Amino acid sequence: MNTVVTPSVVPLPPASGAWREGDPPGRRQWYERDTPIPLEVGGELPGVRLAFETWGRPAPDRSNAVLVLHALTGDSHVAGPAEPGHPTPGWWDGLIGPGRALDTDRWFVVAPNVLGGCQGSTGPSSFTPDGRRWGSAFPFLTQRDQVAVEADLADALGVDRWALVVGGSMGGMRALEWAVSHPERTRALLLLATTAAASAEQIAWANIQLHAIRSDPHWRGGDYHDAGPGLGPHAGLGLARRLAHVTYRSEPELQVRFGRAPQGTEDPWKGGRFQVESYLDHHAAKLVSRFDAGSYVTLAKAMNSHDIGRGRGGTHAALSRVTARTLVAGVDSDRLYPLSQQAELAAGIPTADHVRVVESQYGHDGFLIEVDQVAELVGELVD
């Protein structure tokens, strides 16, 4: 008797990997503001919502509150397993919990999904007040706009002053903005793998990624959110992720890990892939399933706008406003946010000492991977 084998069918991804109403909420809570948010570029955003997660319990005076800020494709799910509503485990899971650096028996940890993001906060995939998707009409945001809304969240939680604000990469940009815009509300500060202002090279890398997304025929100028499965700008977003991921890692790590080895039985001379190509394909597919191309564009543009000295008399004058006890750390193999940028921060912030160096083979991603070293830095600030 012949057996018929039916090939498995891989479902097409939705047009956007954003969290949507009706999806499991997971650990999310929401802060909503009904009044308009004035924007630095001009105009306003007519009401916003921030998704956030918390761990631990607030002290009666909220003096134990810690703010954790995520990077470009992160979200509020800093700790905890993958579960309904959270497609991936917490991105700093080893840092938060009982007995860990941010001990939840002691600290009340808060992590918002950034304004402009796609995991429950207002962004391009969200609905406008008149019931349409924002899409291409979503306004230009800066880090200052995002921090202004996070300050509203702090007010709603009754937090007058954060015991610690910590962030890496894009999260570090916002952490720095917190300490400069609200020095009286930031007691301690940990800046990881970040910069005082986006450099020409960082803007250039982001620009190529933005072009990749916008050149996808399914981008439709940013108005694709109601398209059917498989009809979103997945190719462009995947290409942007592949390019970004190479900048997040170091050349020696890629060479040692993959070299020129083919992927399994594939033959690169006959249409097959090298292992490193398969690795990039894997990360592209993962991002497409959980992120929104419009949010990627919005947040990358906000990162390009980052300049702590804008309108404040320059970088030195802005950094001199910081009163929080500060540690600045960089990754020794980071080719995207080199140590020279963290040295500038440490030299300009009056309350900082020398740059701390995270030793890692992983490049920029070292601030996410080397949790034990990051935990030691956190311990210096909260002990």
matplotlib code that plots the C-alpha trace (Angstrom):
import matplotlib.pyplot as plt

x = [0.0, 1.4, 1.6, 0.8, 2.9, 1.3, 3.9, 3.5, 2.1, 3.8, 1.2, 1.7, 2.6, 0.2, 0.8, 2.2, 3.7, 2.3, 0.3, -3.4, -6.6, -8.0, -4.6, -3.7, -2.6, 0.1, 1.6, 0.8, -0.8, -1.7, -1.4, -3.8, -3.7, -6.7, -5.3, -3.0, 0.8, 2.7, 5.6, 9.0, 8.7, 5.5, 1.9, 0.6, -0.4, -4.1, -3.9, -1.6, -1.4, 1.7, 1.9, 4.1, 5.0, 6.0, 7.8, 7.9, 5.9, 6.1, 7.1, 4.5, 6.6, 7.6, 11.3, 12.2, 11.0, 13.4, 12.9, 14.2, 14.2, 14.4, 16.3, 15.0, 13.2, 12.6, 9.4, 8.1, 8.7, 12.1, 11.6, 9.5, 9.0, 7.5, 3.7, 0.4, 0.8, 4.6, 6.2, 9.7, 11.2, 12.3, 15.2, 17.0, 15.4, 18.6, 18.6, 15.2, 13.7, 14.2, 17.8, 19.0, 20.6, 17.2, 15.8, 12.0, 11.8, 13.3, 12.7, 9.6, 10.7, 8.8, 9.4, 7.3, 6.9, 8.2, 5.9, 5.9, 6.4, 4.2, 3.7, 0.7, 1.8, 0.6, 2.4, 1.8, -0.2, -2.6, -5.9, -6.5, -9.3, -11.6, -11.0, -8.4, -4.9, -2.3, 0.0, 1.7, 0.0, 1.8, 3.9, 7.7, 8.8, 12.0, 13.5, 12.2, 8.6, 9.0, 10.4, 7.7, 5.1, 7.2, 7.2, 3.4, 3.4, 5.7, 3.2, 0.3, 2.3, 3.1, 6.8, 8.4, 11.9, 13.4, 15.9, 17.6, 17.0, 18.8, 18.9, 21.2, 21.4, 18.1, 17.1, 20.3, 19.4, 16.1, 17.8, 20.2, 17.3, 15.5, 18.6, 19.0, 15.3, 14.4, 17.5, 15.4, 13.6, 16.6, 18.6, 21.0, 21.7, 23.2, 24.0, 25.0, 26.4, 24.9, 25.8, 25.2, 24.1, 23.6, 26.7, 26.9, 27.7, 24.8, 22.5, 23.9, 23.3, 19.7, 19.1, 20.0, 17.6, 14.8, 15.4, 15.1, 11.7, 10.4, 11.5, 9.3, 6.2, 4.0, 5.1, 2.4, 3.8, 3.2, -0.5, -0.4, -1.7, -5.1, -3.6, -4.0, -1.6, 1.7, 1.0, 2.9, 6.4, 8.1, 10.9, 11.9, 11.7, 13.6, 16.3, 16.6, 16.9, 19.7, 21.7, 21.2, 22.1, 25.5, 26.2, 25.0, 27.6, 31.4, 33.4, 35.5, 32.4, 30.7, 34.0, 34.5, 30.9, 30.2, 33.3, 32.5, 30.6, 27.5, 24.1, 23.5, 23.5, 23.0, 25.6, 26.3, 27.6, 24.2, 21.8, 22.3, 23.3, 26.2, 25.5, 25.8, 23.2, 20.8, 21.5, 20.5, 17.4, 16.3, 16.6, 14.7, 11.9, 11.7, 11.4, 8.8, 6.6, 6.7, 7.4, 5.9, 7.7, 6.1, 7.3, 10.8, 10.8, 9.4, 11.9, 14.9, 14.1, 13.7, 17.2, 18.6, 17.2, 19.0, 21.2, 21.3, 22.7, 20.0, 18.6, 20.6, 23.8, 25.6, 26.6, 28.8, 26.1, 23.5, 25.5, 26.4, 22.7, 23.0, 22.9, 22.2, 25.0, 26.0, 27.8, 28.6, 29.6, 30.4, 31.2, 34.8, 33.9, 31.0, 31.5, 28.2, 28.4, 32.2, 33.7, 34.8, 31.1, 30.8, 34.1, 32.5, 29.5, 31.7, 33.9, 31.0, 28.7, 29.9, 28.7, 30.3, 33.7, 35.7, 34.0, 33.3, 34.1, 31.9, 34.2, 32.4, 32.9, 29.4, 29.7, 26.9, 24.6, 27.0, 25.0, 22.0, 24.0, 26.6, 24.0, 26.4, 28.6, 25.6, 24.4, 27.6, 27.2, 23.6, 24.8, 27.2, 24.3, 21.6, 23.7]
y = [0.0, 3.4, 6.1, 9.6, 12.2, 15.6, 18.4, 20.6, 24.0, 27.0, 29.6, 33.0, 35.7, 38.5, 41.8, 43.0, 41.2, 43.9, 43.0, 43.7, 44.1, 40.6, 39.0, 37.6, 40.5, 38.5, 40.4, 43.8, 46.6, 49.9, 53.6, 55.8, 59.5, 61.1, 64.6, 65.4, 65.0, 68.0, 66.8, 68.3, 68.6, 70.5, 69.4, 66.8, 63.2, 63.0, 60.7, 57.8, 54.4, 52.8, 49.1, 48.2, 45.4, 45.4, 43.0, 43.3, 45.6, 49.3, 50.7, 53.0, 56.0, 54.4, 54.9, 51.4, 52.0, 51.0, 51.9, 49.5, 50.8, 48.5, 48.7, 49.0, 45.7, 45.0, 45.5, 45.5, 41.7, 42.1, 39.0, 35.8, 33.0, 33.0, 32.6, 33.7, 37.4, 37.2, 35.3, 35.4, 35.0, 38.1, 39.8, 40.4, 37.5, 36.8, 40.3, 40.5, 38.3, 37.1, 37.0, 38.6, 41.9, 43.6, 41.6, 41.8, 41.1, 44.6, 46.5, 47.5, 47.2, 48.9, 48.4, 50.2, 49.4, 52.6, 55.1, 54.3, 50.6, 47.7, 45.6, 47.3, 51.0, 53.6, 53.3, 53.1, 49.8, 51.4, 52.9, 56.7, 58.3, 57.9, 54.2, 53.9, 52.5, 55.3, 53.8, 56.5, 59.3, 58.4, 61.5, 61.8, 61.2, 62.0, 60.4, 63.5, 62.8, 59.2, 60.2, 62.8, 60.0, 57.8, 60.6, 60.7, 56.9, 57.6, 60.2, 57.7, 55.1, 57.7, 57.5, 60.9, 59.7, 56.5, 54.7, 53.6, 54.2, 51.6, 51.1, 49.9, 51.1, 52.9, 52.3, 54.0, 57.0, 57.3, 56.7, 59.5, 61.7, 61.0, 62.1, 65.3, 66.3, 65.2, 65.2, 65.5, 62.3, 60.1, 59.0, 56.5, 55.9, 53.0, 53.7, 50.7, 50.7, 54.0, 57.5, 61.2, 61.7, 59.4, 59.4, 59.7, 56.0, 55.0, 57.2, 55.7, 52.1, 53.0, 54.8, 51.6, 49.6, 52.2, 52.0, 48.2, 48.5, 51.3, 49.6, 46.6, 46.8, 45.6, 48.7, 50.7, 54.0, 52.6, 51.8, 48.0, 47.0, 45.7, 43.7, 39.9, 37.3, 37.3, 40.7, 42.9, 44.3, 41.2, 41.0, 44.6, 44.2, 40.9, 42.5, 45.4, 42.9, 40.9, 44.1, 45.3, 42.0, 41.9, 45.3, 44.0, 41.2, 41.1, 39.8, 37.4, 35.9, 35.3, 33.8, 31.4, 30.4, 29.9, 30.3, 29.1, 26.1, 25.2, 24.9, 21.2, 19.3, 22.5, 23.3, 27.0, 26.3, 24.9, 27.4, 26.4, 28.5, 29.0, 28.6, 32.4, 33.0, 30.5, 32.3, 35.7, 34.1, 32.7, 36.1, 37.8, 35.4, 35.7, 39.5, 39.5, 37.3, 39.6, 43.2, 45.9, 47.4, 50.8, 50.8, 49.8, 52.9, 55.2, 54.1, 54.1, 57.7, 58.6, 57.1, 59.1, 62.2, 61.5, 64.4, 65.1, 68.6, 69.8, 73.1, 72.8, 74.6, 71.4, 68.0, 69.3, 71.6, 68.9, 66.3, 68.7, 68.7, 65.0, 64.7, 61.0, 58.7, 57.3, 54.3, 54.3, 51.0, 49.8, 46.5, 46.0, 44.3, 46.7, 48.1, 49.9, 51.9, 52.0, 52.6, 56.1, 57.1, 55.9, 57.6, 60.9, 60.3, 59.3, 62.4, 64.8, 63.5, 65.1, 62.1, 59.4, 57.9, 55.9, 53.9, 50.3, 47.7, 44.7, 42.0, 40.0, 38.4, 39.2, 42.9, 45.3, 42.5, 41.9, 44.3, 41.8, 38.6, 39.2, 39.4, 38.5, 41.5, 43.8, 42.5, 43.5, 47.1, 47.2, 45.9, 48.9, 51.3, 49.6, 48.1]
z = [0.0, -1.0, 1.6, 0.6, 2.4, 2.6, 2.9, 5.9, 5.1, 6.7, 7.5, 6.0, 8.5, 9.2, 7.5, 10.8, 13.8, 16.1, 19.2, 18.4, 20.3, 21.0, 21.4, 24.8, 27.0, 28.8, 31.7, 30.1, 31.9, 30.3, 30.9, 28.9, 28.4, 26.8, 26.3, 23.4, 23.7, 22.2, 20.0, 19.7, 16.0, 16.3, 16.4, 18.8, 19.2, 20.2, 23.2, 23.8, 25.4, 26.9, 27.6, 30.5, 32.8, 36.5, 38.8, 42.6, 44.8, 45.2, 48.6, 50.1, 49.0, 45.7, 46.6, 45.3, 41.7, 38.9, 35.2, 32.6, 29.0, 25.9, 22.7, 19.1, 18.7, 22.4, 24.3, 27.9, 28.4, 30.1, 32.3, 32.2, 29.8, 26.3, 26.9, 25.3, 24.5, 24.7, 21.7, 23.2, 26.7, 28.6, 26.9, 30.3, 32.1, 34.2, 35.6, 37.3, 39.9, 43.5, 44.4, 41.1, 40.6, 40.4, 43.3, 43.1, 46.8, 47.2, 43.9, 42.0, 38.4, 35.6, 31.9, 29.3, 25.6, 24.0, 22.3, 18.6, 19.4, 18.4, 21.5, 23.1, 23.0, 20.5, 17.2, 13.5, 13.8, 16.4, 15.7, 15.4, 17.3, 14.3, 14.0, 11.3, 11.5, 11.9, 9.2, 7.2, 9.2, 12.4, 13.4, 13.6, 17.2, 19.1, 22.2, 24.2, 23.1, 24.2, 27.6, 28.1, 27.9, 30.2, 32.7, 32.6, 33.3, 36.3, 37.5, 37.1, 39.2, 41.9, 41.2, 41.9, 41.6, 40.1, 42.3, 39.0, 35.3, 33.1, 29.4, 26.6, 22.9, 22.2, 25.8, 26.8, 24.7, 26.6, 30.0, 29.3, 28.2, 31.5, 33.5, 31.5, 31.2, 34.7, 36.8, 40.0, 39.1, 38.5, 41.5, 39.7, 36.1, 34.1, 30.5, 28.4, 24.8, 23.9, 22.9, 23.4, 19.8, 16.9, 14.7, 10.9, 10.6, 12.8, 10.8, 7.6, 8.7, 9.8, 6.5, 4.5, 6.7, 6.1, 2.4, 2.5, 4.2, 2.0, -1.2, -0.5, -2.8, 0.1, 2.2, 0.4, 1.8, 5.3, 4.9, 4.8, 8.2, 7.0, 4.2, 4.2, 5.5, 3.6, 2.1, 4.5, 3.9, 5.2, 2.7, 3.4, 7.2, 7.0, 4.9, 7.4, 10.2, 8.4, 7.9, 11.5, 13.0, 11.3, 12.9, 16.3, 16.2, 15.9, 12.9, 15.0, 16.6, 13.2, 11.9, 14.8, 15.0, 11.3, 9.2, 5.6, 6.6, 4.6, 6.2, 6.7, 3.4, 1.4, -1.3, -1.7, -5.2, -6.1, -4.6, -1.0, 1.9, 4.1, 7.9, 8.4, 5.7, 7.4, 10.7, 9.3, 7.6, 11.0, 12.7, 9.9, 10.1, 13.9, 13.7, 11.0, 13.2, 16.2, 15.0, 12.8, 9.9, 10.6, 14.2, 12.9, 10.7, 13.4, 16.1, 13.7, 12.8, 16.4, 17.1, 14.3, 15.9, 19.1, 20.2, 23.9, 23.3, 20.8, 22.1, 25.3, 24.4, 23.1, 24.4, 27.3, 28.6, 28.4, 30.2, 32.9, 34.0, 35.1, 38.9, 39.2, 40.3, 37.0, 35.5, 31.8, 30.2, 26.7, 25.0, 24.0, 20.6, 19.8, 16.2, 16.1, 19.3, 19.9, 23.3, 22.3, 22.5, 26.0, 26.9, 25.8, 28.1, 31.1, 30.6, 30.3, 33.1, 36.4, 38.5, 36.4, 36.7, 34.1, 31.4, 32.5, 29.8, 29.3, 27.8, 25.1, 21.8, 20.8, 19.7, 20.4, 21.5, 24.4, 26.6, 26.3, 26.5, 29.2, 31.9, 34.7, 33.9, 33.6, 36.9, 38.6, 37.3, 38.5, 41.9, 42.2, 41.9, 44.0, 46.9]

ax = plt.figure().add_subplot(projection="3d")
ax.plot(x, y, z, "-o")
ax.set_aspect("equal")
plt.show()
